[in-house]
């Protein structure tokens, strides 16, 4: 894949003056432009925003003018039909800028008479455009070739083009070191190792390549420069780093987030946007166990006051409450206990009046009035003894539950047939007892069937039950080994736990 060449964007460079400017004035002389309205937009992390509007275009002359300076970043011209024309750079010294071009050939005709840096960058764009055309031409020459010959031809030509582009970019970077345009191109460029040693198999050492890539991934990136935030490349680079470059382990991610945040200055846009990205990303992560990252963010940034200014006080409070729910449920923690009632115990609590109580205050009074007798009918989660304990929360009226509960029952019986010491602690999340009991009988649910008959467990908050079914797998010590998994995953997780038990036993006997 020819990654270096196959991209297309139009960027104008930065204009430098000797003094700070007040207010902005961006003049674009766009020959043969038919638009009557144009927009000035800018990038900000992974979104774009409107900065200004030109409501009247006369003979292709587009002017964006205002009393306030524009923030440093990459901006782009947008047509009246919301199409993007080309990008350009603005910083504190580039508030007065003139750009000229022609619809006949937008890239070829891009110029900035007010800035040599712009023209330099336009040369860069023209070079890349020509290389793209060359690559397209190579593809057309493969017609009639065999597949193998075609691949070889494209590979050889593409390699040469890549080397040409790489050398040009490196030279451009050296010439524009310390200039915003150079910083942006640096974000786009990948860091490639040279003089790679050989591994024992005679091939290039992949570990060396990875370590070099990871170590140098952020070379030249100034995390205290908010302008970097307003580029088309920074957000993708952050996402790639956390999704693909670093090891996908919560502790590793936590360390890398802290490392990156420590490079920023609190209160800056960079600091705020990064934290605003990490927080929802890991709160809603679909990867099991990564809620640990979310909890880490809350403990280290929200509870320490570092999220002030990013979110309002109410939002911060709600996020912290969310963390309070998830923290006890992290993988490896002992599962919170549940004091539940089974079908036998139902007869006792019905006599006490729990079936008809209408308010939480009434339920609380009943509980304390009957606390000694209740202790005898409770079926605590903590009392269940098994090497493998499946904890499932479900609802009779839940369509998904009606599909998954019978499947789980089959998995349970299969595990018993394999002589696994497994039990299922099946929690009905509602309180329609007769409907619940009928389902148990009709479907022959021969595991531990319980529900919160005395209304004291706050199941939804204690186990983060916002939908059903929800399945947890606990080990013999009631530690959470898996959570929010599908029925089809239960057996594999239990088999993995079995292997872990055997390793533990082997290690113990070896030592003693």
C-alpha positions as CSV (number, residue, x, y, z in Angstrom):
1,X,0.0,0.0,0.0
2,X,1.4,3.4,-1.0
3,X,0.4,5.3,2.1
4,X,2.8,8.2,1.5
5,X,1.3,9.2,-1.8
6,X,-2.3,8.3,-1.7
7,X,-3.8,11.3,0.1
8,X,-5.3,14.5,-1.2
9,X,-5.7,17.9,0.5
10,X,-5.1,21.5,-0.3
11,X,-3.3,23.6,2.2
12,X,-1.9,27.1,2.2
13,X,1.0,28.0,4.5
14,X,1.5,30.4,7.1
15,X,2.2,34.1,6.6
16,X,4.7,35.8,9.0
17,X,4.9,39.4,9.9
18,X,7.1,41.2,12.3
19,X,4.4,42.5,14.6
20,X,1.2,41.2,16.3
21,X,-2.0,42.1,14.6
22,X,-5.4,43.0,16.0
23,X,-8.4,41.7,14.1
24,X,-8.4,39.4,11.1
25,X,-8.7,40.0,7.4
26,X,-8.5,37.1,5.0
27,X,-8.7,38.1,1.3
28,X,-9.1,35.3,-1.2
29,X,-9.1,36.3,-4.9
30,X,-10.8,33.2,-6.4
31,X,-10.9,33.7,-10.2
32,X,-14.0,32.2,-11.9
33,X,-15.7,31.3,-8.6
34,X,-19.5,31.3,-9.1
35,X,-20.3,31.2,-5.4
36,X,-22.2,34.2,-3.9
37,X,-21.6,33.1,-0.3
38,X,-18.5,31.5,1.3
39,X,-17.6,30.2,4.8
40,X,-14.4,30.2,6.8
41,X,-14.1,27.0,8.9
42,X,-11.5,25.5,11.2
43,X,-10.5,22.1,12.5
44,X,-10.7,21.4,16.3
45,X,-9.6,17.9,17.3
46,X,-12.0,15.6,15.5
47,X,-14.7,18.2,14.5
48,X,-14.9,21.3,12.4
49,X,-16.5,24.7,13.3
50,X,-17.5,27.8,11.5
51,X,-15.3,30.8,12.1
52,X,-16.7,33.5,9.8
53,X,-19.0,34.1,6.8
54,X,-18.6,36.1,3.6
55,X,-22.1,37.1,2.7
56,X,-21.3,38.8,-0.5
57,X,-18.7,37.7,-3.2
58,X,-17.9,40.3,-5.9
59,X,-16.1,38.9,-9.0
60,X,-14.5,36.1,-7.0
61,X,-13.3,38.4,-4.2
62,X,-13.9,36.7,-0.8
63,X,-13.2,38.6,2.3
64,X,-13.4,37.5,5.9
65,X,-12.9,40.4,8.3
66,X,-13.4,40.8,12.0
67,X,-12.3,42.8,15.0
68,X,-11.0,39.8,16.9
69,X,-8.0,37.7,16.1
70,X,-8.5,34.1,14.8
71,X,-7.1,31.3,16.9
72,X,-3.9,29.7,15.7
73,X,-4.8,26.6,13.5
74,X,-5.6,25.2,10.1
75,X,-8.6,26.9,8.5
76,X,-10.3,26.1,5.2
77,X,-12.5,27.8,2.6
78,X,-16.0,26.3,2.2
79,X,-18.3,26.9,-0.7
80,X,-22.0,27.9,-0.6
81,X,-22.8,24.2,-1.2
82,X,-20.6,23.3,1.9
83,X,-17.8,21.8,-0.2
84,X,-14.2,22.3,1.0
85,X,-11.9,24.1,-1.3
86,X,-8.5,24.3,0.4
87,X,-6.9,24.6,3.8
88,X,-4.5,27.3,5.0
89,X,-2.7,28.3,8.2
90,X,-3.3,31.1,10.6
91,X,-1.3,32.1,13.7
92,X,-0.8,35.2,15.8
93,X,1.2,36.9,13.0
94,X,-1.0,35.7,10.2
95,X,-4.2,37.6,10.8
96,X,-3.8,39.6,7.5
97,X,-3.6,37.2,4.6
98,X,-4.1,37.3,0.9
99,X,-4.6,34.1,-1.2
100,X,-5.2,33.8,-4.9
101,X,-6.3,30.9,-7.0
102,X,-8.4,29.9,-10.0
103,X,-11.1,27.3,-10.4
104,X,-9.4,26.2,-13.7
105,X,-6.8,24.4,-11.6
106,X,-7.2,25.1,-7.9
107,X,-3.9,23.6,-6.6
108,X,-1.7,24.8,-9.5
109,X,-2.9,28.4,-9.2
110,X,-2.7,28.7,-5.4
111,X,-0.5,31.6,-4.4
112,X,-0.1,33.9,-1.5
113,X,1.6,37.2,-2.4
114,X,1.9,38.2,1.2
115,X,3.8,35.2,2.4
116,X,6.8,33.3,1.1
117,X,5.9,30.5,3.6
118,X,2.6,30.1,1.8
119,X,4.3,29.7,-1.6
120,X,6.7,27.2,-0.2
121,X,3.9,25.1,1.1
122,X,2.0,25.4,-2.1
123,X,5.1,24.0,-3.8
124,X,4.8,21.1,-1.4
125,X,1.1,20.5,-2.4
126,X,2.0,20.8,-6.1
127,X,4.8,18.2,-5.6
128,X,2.5,15.8,-3.9
129,X,-0.2,16.3,-6.5
130,X,2.2,15.5,-9.3
131,X,3.4,12.3,-7.5
132,X,-0.2,11.2,-7.1
133,X,-0.7,11.7,-10.9
134,X,2.5,9.6,-11.5
135,X,1.1,6.8,-9.3
136,X,-2.2,6.9,-11.2
137,X,-0.2,6.7,-14.4
138,X,1.6,3.6,-13.2
139,X,-1.7,1.9,-12.6
140,X,-2.8,2.6,-16.1
141,X,0.4,0.9,-17.4
142,X,-0.5,-2.4,-15.8
143,X,-3.3,-3.1,-18.2
144,X,-2.5,-6.4,-19.9
145,X,0.0,-7.5,-17.3
146,X,-0.5,-10.6,-15.2
147,X,-1.5,-10.1,-11.6
148,X,2.0,-11.0,-10.3
149,X,3.7,-8.7,-12.8
150,X,1.3,-5.9,-12.0
151,X,1.9,-6.2,-8.3
152,X,5.7,-6.2,-8.8
153,X,5.5,-3.2,-11.2
154,X,3.3,-1.1,-8.8
155,X,5.5,-2.1,-5.8
156,X,8.7,-1.1,-7.5
157,X,7.4,2.2,-8.8
158,X,5.5,2.9,-5.6
159,X,8.7,2.4,-3.5
160,X,10.6,4.8,-5.6
161,X,7.8,7.4,-5.3
162,X,7.6,6.9,-1.6
163,X,11.3,7.5,-1.3
164,X,11.0,10.7,-3.4
165,X,8.1,12.0,-1.2
166,X,9.9,11.1,2.0
167,X,13.0,12.9,1.0
168,X,11.1,15.9,-0.1
169,X,9.1,16.0,3.2
170,X,12.2,15.7,5.3
171,X,13.9,18.5,3.5
172,X,10.7,20.6,3.8
173,X,10.6,19.8,7.5
174,X,14.2,20.9,8.0
175,X,13.6,24.2,6.2
176,X,10.5,24.9,8.2
177,X,11.5,23.8,11.6
178,X,9.9,25.9,14.3
179,X,7.3,27.2,12.0
180,X,3.6,26.1,12.3
181,X,3.4,24.6,8.9
182,X,6.4,22.4,9.7
183,X,4.7,21.3,13.0
184,X,1.6,20.3,11.0
185,X,3.5,18.3,8.4
186,X,5.4,16.6,11.3
187,X,2.0,15.4,12.6
188,X,1.3,13.8,9.2
189,X,4.6,12.1,8.8
190,X,5.3,8.6,10.2
191,X,8.5,8.0,12.1
192,X,10.5,5.2,10.4
193,X,13.5,3.5,11.9
194,X,16.8,3.3,10.0
195,X,19.6,0.7,10.3
196,X,17.2,-1.9,11.6
197,X,19.1,-4.9,13.2
198,X,18.3,-8.4,12.2
199,X,16.4,-10.8,14.5
200,X,17.6,-14.4,15.1
201,X,15.5,-15.5,12.1
202,X,17.5,-13.2,9.8
203,X,14.6,-10.8,9.2
204,X,14.4,-7.2,10.4
205,X,13.9,-7.1,14.1
206,X,10.1,-6.3,14.5
207,X,10.5,-5.5,18.3
208,X,13.2,-2.9,17.4
209,X,10.9,-1.4,14.8
210,X,7.9,-1.3,17.2
211,X,10.0,0.2,20.0
212,X,11.4,2.9,17.7
213,X,8.0,3.7,16.3
214,X,6.4,4.0,19.7
215,X,9.3,6.0,21.2
216,X,9.5,8.5,18.4
217,X,5.7,8.7,17.7
218,X,5.3,12.1,19.3
219,X,8.7,13.6,18.3
220,X,8.4,17.3,17.5
221,X,4.8,17.6,18.8
222,X,4.4,20.5,21.3
223,X,1.4,19.6,23.5
224,X,1.4,23.1,25.0
225,X,0.6,24.6,21.6
226,X,-3.2,24.8,21.2
227,X,-2.7,25.3,17.4
228,X,-1.8,21.7,17.1
229,X,-5.2,20.8,18.3
230,X,-6.7,22.8,15.4
231,X,-5.3,20.6,12.6
232,X,-6.7,17.8,10.5
233,X,-4.1,15.3,11.7
234,X,-3.8,15.6,15.5
235,X,-7.1,13.8,16.5
236,X,-6.4,10.8,14.2
237,X,-2.9,10.6,15.5
238,X,-4.1,10.5,19.1
239,X,-6.7,7.8,18.3
240,X,-4.2,5.7,16.4
241,X,-1.8,5.8,19.3
242,X,-4.3,4.7,21.9
243,X,-6.1,2.2,19.7
244,X,-3.2,0.6,17.8
245,X,0.3,1.6,18.9
246,X,0.3,1.0,22.6
247,X,-0.5,-2.3,24.3
248,X,-4.2,-2.7,24.9
249,X,-4.1,-3.0,28.6
250,X,-5.9,-0.7,31.0
251,X,-2.8,-0.1,33.2
252,X,-0.8,0.8,30.1
253,X,-3.5,3.1,28.8
254,X,-3.7,4.8,32.2
255,X,0.0,5.4,32.2
256,X,0.0,6.8,28.6
257,X,-3.0,9.1,29.4
258,X,-1.1,10.5,32.4
259,X,2.1,10.9,30.3
260,X,0.2,12.8,27.6
261,X,-1.8,15.0,30.0
262,X,1.4,15.9,31.9
263,X,2.8,17.3,28.7
264,X,-0.1,19.8,28.5
265,X,-0.7,22.8,30.6
266,X,-3.9,22.8,32.8
267,X,-6.5,25.3,31.5
268,X,-5.3,25.2,27.9
269,X,-7.6,24.1,25.1
270,X,-5.2,21.2,24.4
271,X,-5.6,20.0,28.0
272,X,-9.4,20.4,28.0
273,X,-10.0,18.7,24.7
274,X,-7.8,15.7,25.5
275,X,-9.6,15.1,28.8
276,X,-12.9,15.6,27.1
277,X,-12.0,13.0,24.6
278,X,-10.6,10.4,27.0
279,X,-13.5,10.6,29.4
280,X,-16.4,9.5,27.2
281,X,-14.2,7.2,25.1
282,X,-13.3,5.0,28.1
283,X,-16.6,5.3,29.9
284,X,-18.3,3.8,26.8
285,X,-15.5,1.4,25.8
286,X,-16.8,-1.9,24.5
287,X,-13.6,-3.7,25.6
288,X,-14.1,-5.5,28.8
289,X,-12.1,-4.1,31.7
290,X,-11.4,-0.7,30.2
291,X,-13.8,0.9,32.6
292,X,-10.8,0.8,34.8
293,X,-9.4,3.6,32.6
294,X,-12.6,5.7,33.1
295,X,-12.3,5.2,36.9
296,X,-8.6,6.2,36.8
297,X,-9.5,9.4,34.9
298,X,-12.2,10.3,37.5
299,X,-9.9,9.6,40.5
300,X,-6.9,11.5,39.0
301,X,-8.6,14.4,37.1
302,X,-12.2,14.9,38.3
303,X,-11.8,14.4,42.0
304,X,-8.6,16.5,42.0
305,X,-10.3,19.5,40.4
306,X,-8.4,19.2,37.1
307,X,-11.7,18.9,35.1
308,X,-12.8,22.4,36.2
309,X,-13.6,24.5,33.2
310,X,-14.0,21.5,31.0
311,X,-17.4,20.5,32.4
312,X,-19.9,22.3,34.6
313,X,-20.2,21.4,38.2
314,X,-23.3,19.3,37.7
315,X,-21.7,17.3,34.9
316,X,-18.6,16.7,37.0
317,X,-20.8,15.5,39.9
318,X,-22.7,13.1,37.6
319,X,-19.5,11.7,36.1
320,X,-18.1,11.1,39.6
321,X,-21.3,9.3,40.5
322,X,-20.8,7.1,37.5
323,X,-17.3,6.3,38.7
324,X,-18.7,5.4,42.1
325,X,-20.9,2.8,40.5
326,X,-18.2,1.3,38.3
327,X,-15.3,1.3,40.8
328,X,-16.5,-1.7,42.9
329,X,-17.3,-3.6,39.7
330,X,-13.8,-3.5,38.1
331,X,-12.3,-6.8,37.1
332,X,-10.5,-8.5,40.0
333,X,-12.7,-6.9,42.7
334,X,-14.8,-9.0,45.0
335,X,-18.4,-8.8,43.7
336,X,-20.7,-6.7,46.0
337,X,-22.9,-9.0,48.0
338,X,-26.6,-9.4,47.4
339,X,-29.2,-10.4,50.0
340,X,-31.9,-12.0,47.9
341,X,-35.1,-14.0,48.2
342,X,-35.9,-17.3,46.5
343,X,-39.2,-18.9,45.8
344,X,-39.4,-20.6,49.2
345,X,-38.5,-17.4,51.0
346,X,-41.2,-15.6,49.1
347,X,-44.0,-17.1,51.2
348,X,-42.4,-15.7,54.3
349,X,-41.9,-12.1,53.0
350,X,-45.4,-12.1,51.6
351,X,-46.8,-12.7,55.1
352,X,-44.7,-9.7,56.3
353,X,-46.4,-7.5,53.6
354,X,-43.5,-6.9,51.2
355,X,-45.7,-7.8,48.3
356,X,-48.1,-5.0,48.9
357,X,-45.8,-2.2,50.3
358,X,-46.1,0.9,48.1
359,X,-43.2,3.2,49.2
360,X,-39.5,2.9,49.9
361,X,-40.1,4.2,53.4
362,X,-42.7,1.5,54.0
363,X,-40.3,-1.2,52.7
364,X,-37.6,0.2,55.0
365,X,-39.9,0.0,58.0
366,X,-40.9,-3.6,57.2
367,X,-37.3,-4.6,56.8
368,X,-36.2,-3.3,60.3
369,X,-39.4,-4.6,61.9
370,X,-38.6,-8.1,60.6
371,X,-34.8,-8.0,60.4
372,X,-34.2,-11.1,62.6
373,X,-36.7,-13.3,60.7
374,X,-35.4,-12.0,57.3
375,X,-31.9,-13.2,58.1
376,X,-33.2,-16.7,58.0
377,X,-34.7,-16.5,54.5
378,X,-32.0,-14.4,52.7
379,X,-30.0,-16.2,50.0
380,X,-26.8,-14.1,49.9
381,X,-24.5,-14.2,46.9
382,X,-21.6,-14.6,49.3
383,X,-23.0,-17.9,50.6
384,X,-22.8,-19.7,47.3
385,X,-19.8,-22.0,47.0
386,X,-18.5,-22.9,43.5
387,X,-15.3,-22.7,41.5
388,X,-17.3,-20.9,38.8
389,X,-20.2,-18.7,39.6
390,X,-22.3,-17.2,36.8
391,X,-24.3,-14.1,38.0
392,X,-27.1,-13.2,35.5
393,X,-29.5,-10.3,35.8
394,X,-32.6,-10.6,33.6
395,X,-36.3,-9.8,33.2
396,X,-39.2,-12.1,32.2
397,X,-40.6,-9.4,29.8
398,X,-37.2,-8.7,28.2
399,X,-37.2,-10.0,24.6
400,X,-33.5,-10.5,24.5
401,X,-33.6,-12.3,27.9
402,X,-36.3,-14.7,26.4
403,X,-33.7,-15.6,23.8
404,X,-30.6,-15.7,26.0
405,X,-31.8,-17.3,29.2
406,X,-32.6,-20.7,27.5
407,X,-29.2,-20.6,25.8
408,X,-27.5,-20.0,29.2
409,X,-29.4,-22.9,30.6
410,X,-28.1,-25.1,27.9
411,X,-24.5,-23.9,28.6
412,X,-25.0,-24.5,32.3
413,X,-26.1,-28.1,31.7
414,X,-23.2,-28.7,29.3
415,X,-20.7,-27.4,31.9
416,X,-22.3,-29.7,34.5
417,X,-22.0,-32.7,32.1
418,X,-18.3,-31.8,31.9
419,X,-18.1,-32.0,35.7
420,X,-17.4,-28.3,36.2
421,X,-18.1,-27.0,39.6
422,X,-20.4,-24.3,38.3
423,X,-23.5,-22.6,39.7
424,X,-25.8,-19.9,38.3
425,X,-27.1,-17.1,40.6
426,X,-30.1,-16.0,38.5
427,X,-31.4,-12.5,39.5
428,X,-34.9,-11.4,38.4
429,X,-34.7,-7.6,38.3
430,X,-38.4,-6.9,38.6
431,X,-41.1,-7.7,41.3
432,X,-43.9,-9.5,39.5
433,X,-43.5,-12.7,41.4
434,X,-46.2,-14.8,39.9
435,X,-45.1,-14.1,36.3
436,X,-41.5,-14.8,37.4
437,X,-42.4,-18.1,39.1
438,X,-44.4,-19.3,36.0
439,X,-41.4,-18.6,33.8
440,X,-39.1,-20.7,36.1
441,X,-41.5,-23.6,36.0
442,X,-42.3,-23.4,32.3
443,X,-38.6,-23.3,31.3
444,X,-37.3,-25.6,34.1
445,X,-34.7,-23.2,35.4
446,X,-32.9,-25.6,37.8
447,X,-30.4,-23.1,39.0
448,X,-30.5,-20.6,41.9
449,X,-33.5,-18.4,41.2
450,X,-33.8,-15.3,43.3
451,X,-35.1,-11.7,43.3
452,X,-35.0,-8.6,45.5
453,X,-38.1,-9.3,47.3
454,X,-37.5,-6.9,50.2
455,X,-36.3,-4.0,48.0
456,X,-33.0,-3.4,49.8
457,X,-30.3,-4.3,47.2
458,X,-30.6,-1.4,44.7
459,X,-29.6,-3.9,42.0
460,X,-29.5,-1.5,39.1
461,X,-27.0,0.8,40.7
462,X,-25.0,-1.8,42.6
463,X,-24.3,-3.8,39.4
464,X,-24.8,-1.1,36.8
465,X,-27.9,-2.8,35.3
466,X,-29.3,-0.4,32.8
467,X,-30.4,-3.1,30.4
468,X,-30.9,-6.9,30.5
469,X,-29.6,-9.5,30.4
470,X,-26.3,-8.8,32.1
471,X,-23.9,-11.7,32.8
472,X,-21.0,-11.7,35.3
473,X,-18.6,-14.6,35.9
474,X,-17.0,-14.9,39.4
475,X,-14.3,-17.1,40.6
476,X,-14.3,-19.3,43.8
477,X,-13.4,-16.2,45.9
478,X,-16.2,-14.1,44.3
479,X,-13.8,-12.0,42.3
480,X,-15.1,-10.6,39.1
481,X,-13.4,-12.4,36.2
482,X,-15.7,-11.3,33.4
483,X,-18.7,-9.0,33.0
484,X,-21.3,-7.8,30.5
485,X,-20.5,-10.8,28.3
486,X,-22.6,-12.8,25.9
487,X,-24.0,-16.3,26.6
488,X,-21.7,-17.7,24.0
489,X,-18.6,-16.5,26.0
490,X,-19.4,-18.1,29.3
491,X,-17.9,-21.5,28.5
492,X,-14.7,-20.1,27.1
493,X,-14.2,-17.9,30.1
494,X,-14.7,-20.7,32.5
495,X,-12.3,-22.9,30.6
496,X,-9.7,-20.1,30.8
497,X,-10.4,-19.8,34.6
498,X,-9.8,-23.6,34.9
499,X,-6.4,-23.3,33.2
500,X,-5.6,-20.5,35.7
501,X,-6.6,-22.6,38.6
502,X,-4.4,-25.4,37.4
503,X,-1.4,-23.1,37.0
504,X,-2.0,-21.7,40.5
505,X,-2.1,-25.2,42.0
506,X,1.0,-26.2,40.1
507,X,2.9,-23.1,41.3
508,X,1.8,-23.7,44.9
509,X,2.9,-27.4,44.9
510,X,6.2,-26.5,43.3
511,X,7.0,-23.9,46.0
512,X,6.1,-26.2,48.9
